[in-house]
Amino acid sequence: MSERAAGAEQGRLEKTLGTWSIFVAGVGLVVAASTLVSDFVGYFTVGLAFLVALLIAFVINLLLGLSCAELSSTYPKAGALYEYGSRAVPWGGSSAVVGLFLAFAFYAMFGIVGALEVAAGSFGLQAVFNATGSLTPWIIAIVVLATLPNLGHVRTMAIIEAVVLVAMLCVRWFFGLAGWAGFSDTGAWSASAWTSEIGVFEWSAIAGAMALAYWSFVGIEFVAPLAEETRNPRRNMPVGIVLGLLAILATSAFMGTGVGGTRPIGEWADAALGPAGCDGSCPQLVVGEAMFGGWGRGLMALTTAAATYTSMVIVLAAMPRILYGIARDGYFFGPLSRAFGYLHPRFRTPWVAIFFTAAVYCVVAIFFNDVVALIFAASYAWVIIYILWHLLVIVSRFTNPDVERPFRLPLIVPIIGAAGTAFALYYAFQGAHATYGLPSLYIFGGALLAALVSYALARWGRGPVPDSEGQPPREVGPTGPGRR
C-alpha cells in the first residue's frame, strides 16, 4: 500500500458495524430510562387507550425509520442530517446552511433529551444506593461512564452496549411476565384491573397520550450517523431499524399490560404519580417495590440506571459524529473545525467532539431535570424534526434524481410519513402548542443563527480542514458543499 493510500485509510472511520450492531444502537437509545417513565405514566393515566396510542406511534415511527434507512444508505456519512440537508438542497451556499441548520437543531434538541434521560437515570442510581440530595454527582457519574466506551473502537462500544441492553430488556420482560403469570406481590392478573372511565378507543384519551406514546419510540434514527461505519448499509440499516422498532413495541406492550393488570389502574396512578414515584418522574420504582418489595425496587432502579447508560452511550457515539462530519468539511465555526475534525490515530473515533458533547449534555442535565416536563418539550421539537426527515427524502428525489439509492422507498411512504407525523403533532399537543412549541422556536432559532455564523466563518475564515490526503473534502464558497 502506498503512503498516500495508507494516509487516506487512516483518516477514515472504521467500517465494522453489521445488522446486529444497528439493532443494538437503535434499541439501546430508544429503550431508555425515560421510556420507563413515559410507558408507565401513559398506561396508568389512560389505561389501555395508551396501547392504541402506542400502535399509532409505532406506525408513524416505522415510516420515519424507513425514510431514515433510505437517506442513510444513499448518503452513508457521519454527518447524517447535515449531509442529507446539504445534498437535498444543492443551491450554492444554501446547501451548507440548510445542512448546518438541521444538524444544529438536532444536536440542540438533544440537549433537552439528554438532560431528561440522565436525570431519569440519576433517580435510579440514587435509589440503588439509597441516597438523597442533589442529582449532580450521579449525573456526572453516568456521563463519564457513558463516555469511556466511545473513546475506543466503535466495535468495542457496540459490544458493551449489546451486553447491557440484553440484560436490561430481560428485566423489562421479567416484570411483564411476573404480572401476566401472577407470581408477584401484587397478585394475579385480571382484566377488571384495567376497568376505568376511559374507553380503550376514546380518541381524546388516545390523542392526549400520543406524546408519551411517541416518546416510546423516538431515537431510532440515531443509527444514521453510524452509517459510515456500517458494512452494507443498504441491507443492515433498514433491517436493523425495523427489527429494533418491533422489539420496542413488543417490550412496551408486554411489560405495560402485564404490570398494569395486577392492580386497579387508579391505585397504580395514585402511587406512581405521587411522592413515591417522584411525582411522576420515577413511576418504575413504585412498580418494582409494589411487585417484589425492596429488591424489586432495587432491580428496577438498577434497570433505570442501565437504560440511561445504554442510551447515553449511543448518544455519545452518534451526536459527536455529526459534529465531526461538519468539521471534516470545514463548517464548524471556522478554526474550530480543525479540532473537531480530529480522529484518534489508533481508535479512529472523534475524541474532541465526544468530550465536548459529554460536557454540554452534562451541564444541561444538572440545571434541568424535571423528567416528565422535559419529555413533552423534547417530543415537540423531535416530532418537527421527524417531519423534516421525510421532507428530505421527498426533496432529494427531485433535486438529486440520478443519485444511486441502494434502498429506495415508494415516494408515497415519506409523503404519508410526513402527513401522519404532522397529524400526530397537532393532536398530541392540542391545547398546549404554545407551551411546548416555544422551546422548539428557541431551538430552531438558535440553530439557524449558529448555521449562519458557522457558514460565514467557514467562507471568510480559514476554510475547510484538509483531509488525510491534504485536499479539502468540500468546496467552501458560493457553490456550497461540492462533490469530489
N, C-alpha and C positions, 0 to 999 in steps of 0.2 A: 504494500500500500504506500502511495506517495505521501510526502509530508503534507501536501495540500489536502488530500483526501482524508488523512488522519485528523487534521485540524478540523475539517468540516464535521467528521464523525463525533469528535469530542465536544463540539459546540451544540450538540443536539440533546433533546430529552430522550430518555430510553424508551423504546417501543417494546414493552414487555407484558402489557395487560391483555387478558382474554375475557370471554363472556362472564366467567365466574367473578372476576375482579370488578367488572362493570356492575353486575348484580349486587355485589357487596357494597360498592361505592354508593349506588342509588339507595338501597335499603338502609345502609348504615346511617345515612343522613336523615332519611325520612322517618324511620322508626326511632325517633329521638325522645328525650325526656319530655319535651313539650307536647308530644303526641299522646303520651300517657295522660297528661293533663287534659288536652282537648278531647280525647276519646271519653274519658270518664265524666267530665263535665257535660259533654254532649248527651251521653246515654242517661245520666242521672237527672238532667233537666227536661228533656223532651221525650224520653223513653225510646221506644222502637222507631219513632219517627226519625231519630238520628241515623238509624240503619239505612233508611231510604235516602236521607241526605248523603250518607256515605257512598251509596251506589251511584248517585248522580255525580258526586265529586270524583269518583273513580273513572267514570266515562270521560269527564272533562279532562282529567289529568292523563288518561290514556291517549287522547288526541294530542295533548301537549307533548307527551313522550314521543309520539311518532314524528311530530314536527321537529323535535329536538334531534331525533335519530337521523332525519334527512339532512338537517343543517350540519351536524357534527361529522357525518360521513362525507358530505360534499366538501366541507372546509375543515378538515381534521387538524385544527391548530389550537394551541393552548389558550389563545385569546378569547375563544368562544364568542360571546355576544359582540365583542369588539371586532372580531374577524367577520362575523356574519353581517353586521351593520355596514362595515366599510365595503364589503363585496356587493351587498344588495343595492347600495346607493353609489354607483360609480361615476359621480359627477364632481370632478375637481376636489377642492378642499372639503366639500360637504361629506365626502366619503369618510375621511378621518373623524370629522366632528360627530357624525351620526354614530360611528362605531365607538368612539370615546364616550359619548353621552350614554349609550346603552350599557357599556361596561361599568362606568362610574355609578350609574343608577343602581345596577345590580349589586355592586360592591357596597354602596352606601346602605341600600335596603337591608343587606345582611348585617349591618351594624346593629339594627334593631333585633333581627332574628338571633344573631349570636348572643346578644345580651339576654334575651328571654331563655335561650337554651342553656346557657351557662348558669343562669340564676336557678332554673329548674333543677339542674344537676347539683348545684350547691346546696339547695334544700335537702336533696337526697343524701349528700355527704354529711351534712350536719346531723341528720337522723341516724346515719350509720354510726357516728361517733358520739351520739347523744350530746351534741354541742349546742350552744346557743350563742346569740350575739351577732356580730357583723358577718355578712357573707363574703367579704373581701378576701380573706385568706383562702377560702375554698374556691372562689372564682380564679384566683391566681394559680392555685394548685392544678385545677382542671386544665387551664390554658397551657401551662408549662408541660404537663404530661401529654397533652394532645399535640404539642409542637414537636416533641422529640422523635416520634416515628417518621415524621415528614422530612427530617434532616438527612435520613439515609436514602437508599434506593427506593423508588416508588413501589417496587415489588415487595419490599420489606414492609412498607406501610400497609399494603393490601393484605398481607398475611396476618399481621397483627389485628387489623380491622376485622378480618373474617373470623378469627378465633373469638374475639369479644362479641361480635354480632351473633354468632350461633348460640353462645351462652345466654345472651340477652333475649333472643327470640324464644328459647326454650322456657325461660321463666314466664314470659307472657302467655305461652301456650299452657304452661302448668297451671296458672291461675284460672285460665278459661276452663281447663279440664276439671279442676277442682270444683268449679261452680257447676258445670254440667253433670258431673258424676256425683256430686253431693258429699264429698269427703272433707269439707272444710268446716270450721266452727259455725258458719252461717247457715248450715243445714242443706237440705235438698233443694234442687232447682224446681221452680214452679212457674208456669206461665202466668198464674194470677199475680205474681210479684210485679209483672210489667203493667198491670192494670192502672190506668190513670185517666185523668180528664182529657188528656191529649191523645187524639187518634193517630194511628200509625201513618195514615196518609193525609193528615191535616196539613195543608200547604203552608199555612202561616208558621207552623212549628218547624216544618222542613226548611223553609226559607230562612227562618231565624237561626237555624243550626248550620246553615251552609258554610259560614266562615270557619266554624270549628271542624266541620267535616272536610272542608277543603284543606285545612291545615294537616289533616292526617296523611296527605299525600304530597304536599309541596316539597320540592327539593330533588325530585327525581332527575331534573335537568342538570344537576350538579356533576353528572358524569361527563358533560360536554367538554369542559376544559381538559379532561384526561384523554380526549380523542387522539391527540398527537402521540400519546404513549400507549395506544391500543393497537394490538395486532388485528388486522382485518376489521376495521370499524364498520364496514358495510354489513357484516353479519353480527358482530359482537355488540354493537351499540343497540340496535332495535331489540334483539333477543334479550339482552341483559335488562333493558328498560322495562319491557313487557312482563318478564318474569318477576322483576322487582315489584311492580305495581300489584300484580296478582298476590304475591306473598304478603304485601302490606294490607290489602283488603281482607285476605283470609285471617290474618293475625288480629286485626282490629275487630272484625265481626265475631270471631270465635271467643276472644277474651272478653269483650264488652258484653255480649249477650249472655255468656256463661256466668260472669260475675254478677251482673245486674239481676239475674233471675233468682238469686238466693235470698234476697230481702225485698220488701216492698220498696218501690222506686223512690217514694217520698222519704223513707228513712235514709236511704243512701244519699239523697240530695241534702238533707239536713246535716248529716255528718260530714260529707265531703266538702260542702261549701261553707262550713263553719270554721271555728278556730283550729280544730284538729286537722283540718285539711288546708291550713294556711289561707283560709278564706277563698278557697278555690285554686290556689297555686300549687297544692300538692295533694290532690284527692287520692292519688295512688297509695299514699302512706296510710290513709284511713282504710282503704280496701285491704291492704296487707295485714293490718292489725285486726280488723274485723274477722278475716277469714282464718288466720293462723296465729293470732296473738303477737307477742313481741318478736318472735323470729320471723313471722310473716311480714311485719313492718320493716324489719331489718333487711329481709330479702328484697322487698320492693324498693327500699331506699338504695340498696346496692345496685339494683337494676336501673334505677333512675340515674345514678351516677355513671353507670356503664353506658347507658343510652346517650347521655350527654357526651361522654368520651368518644364513642364511635362517630357521632355526628360532627363533633369539633375536629376530629382527625381528618374527616373528609373535607370539612370547611377549610382547614389549613393546608389541604392539598390542592383544592380547586381554586379558591379565591386568589392565592398568590400567583398561580399560573396565569390568571387573567392579567394581573399587573405585569407579569413577566412578558406575556405576549405583546402588550402595549409598549413596554420599554424596549423590547427587542427591535421594534420598528422605529424607535426614537421618539415616541409621542408621549412619554411620561414626564411631563413638566421639565422639558429641556435637559439640563445637565443631570437630572436625577435618573434619566434613562440608563446611563452607564452603570449605576449602582444596581438598579432594579432589574436590569438585563443580565445580571451575573448568575452563572451556574457554578455550583461547587464542582471543582475539577474531577473529583472522584465519584461523587454520588449523582451528579447531573441533576441536582434539584436547586430551585431558586431560593437560596438561603436568605438573602436580603428581603425579598418580598414576603417570605414566610415569617421572619421576625417582625417585620412591620405590621403585617396583618394580625398576628397574635397580640401585639401590643395595643393596636387600635381597638380590637374587639374586646379585649380585657378591660380597658378603661371605660368603654361604653357600658359594659355589664356591671361594673362597680357602681355606677351612678343611676342606672335604670334596671330594676329587677322585679317589677310587677308583671308576673308571667302572663296572666290572662289578658290584661290590657294591652300588652305588647303583642300578643298573638293576633288580636284584632287589627292593631295598627300595621303590623308587618304583612298580614294577609292582604290588606287593601292594596298596598304597593306591589306586592308579589303578583296578585291577580292581574294588575295592569301590565306588568312586565310579561306575563304569560300571553296576553293578547298580542304584544309586540313580537313574541317568538313566532306566532302563527303568521303575522303580517310579513315578517322577514321571509318566510318560505314563499308566500304569495308574490311579494315584490321581486324576489330574486329570480322567480320563474320568467319574469318579463325583462328584467334588466340583464340577466345572465342566462339567456335561453340555451346557449351552446355548452355551458359548463357540464362536465361529467357528474352525474348524480348516481353514485353506486346504489343508494337506497332512495327510491323515488316514490312519493305518495301520489295517489289521485288528488288533483287540486281541490276537490270538494272537501277533503279531510281537514286541511288547515282553515278553509272557509267556515266549515261547521264548528271547528275548534274555536276560532276567534269569536264567532257569534255566541256559542254556548258559554264561553268564559265571560263575555260581556253580560250575558243574561244572569249568570251566577253572581257576578259582582253587583249588579243592580239589586237583586232580591236579597242577597246575603246582608247587605248594608242599608237596606231600605229604612229610612228614618235616621240613619247615622252617617250618611255620606259626608256631612260637614265635619263631624267629629273625627273620623278616621281618614278622610280624604286630605285634610290639612297637612298632616305629617308627610303624606305622599307628595304633596306640592313642594314641600321643603326639600324632599329627597331629589325630585326631578329637577327643581330649580337649581339646587346646588350642583347636581351632576352636569347640567348644561353649562353652568358657569365654569366648572372645572374643565370640561371638554374644550371650551373656547380658549381658556388660558393655556391649557396644555398644548393645544394645536398652535397657538401663537408662539409659544416658546420654542416649539419644535421647528417652526418655519423660519423664525427670525433669530433663533438662538444657535445652538451648536449643531443642530441637525441630528440625523439618526445615528444610532450606535452601530459601528461596523460589525458584521457577523464574523464567524470563525474563519472566513476566507478573506477578510479585510474589505468586503464590499457591503454597502448599506443594503439591507434586505428590502426596504421600501423607499420609494421616492417621496421626499417631503417638499411640498410646494403646491402650485396650482393644480397639478394633476392628482393630488391626494395619494393614497396608498396605491402604488403601482404594482405591476406584475414583473416577476423575474424574467 
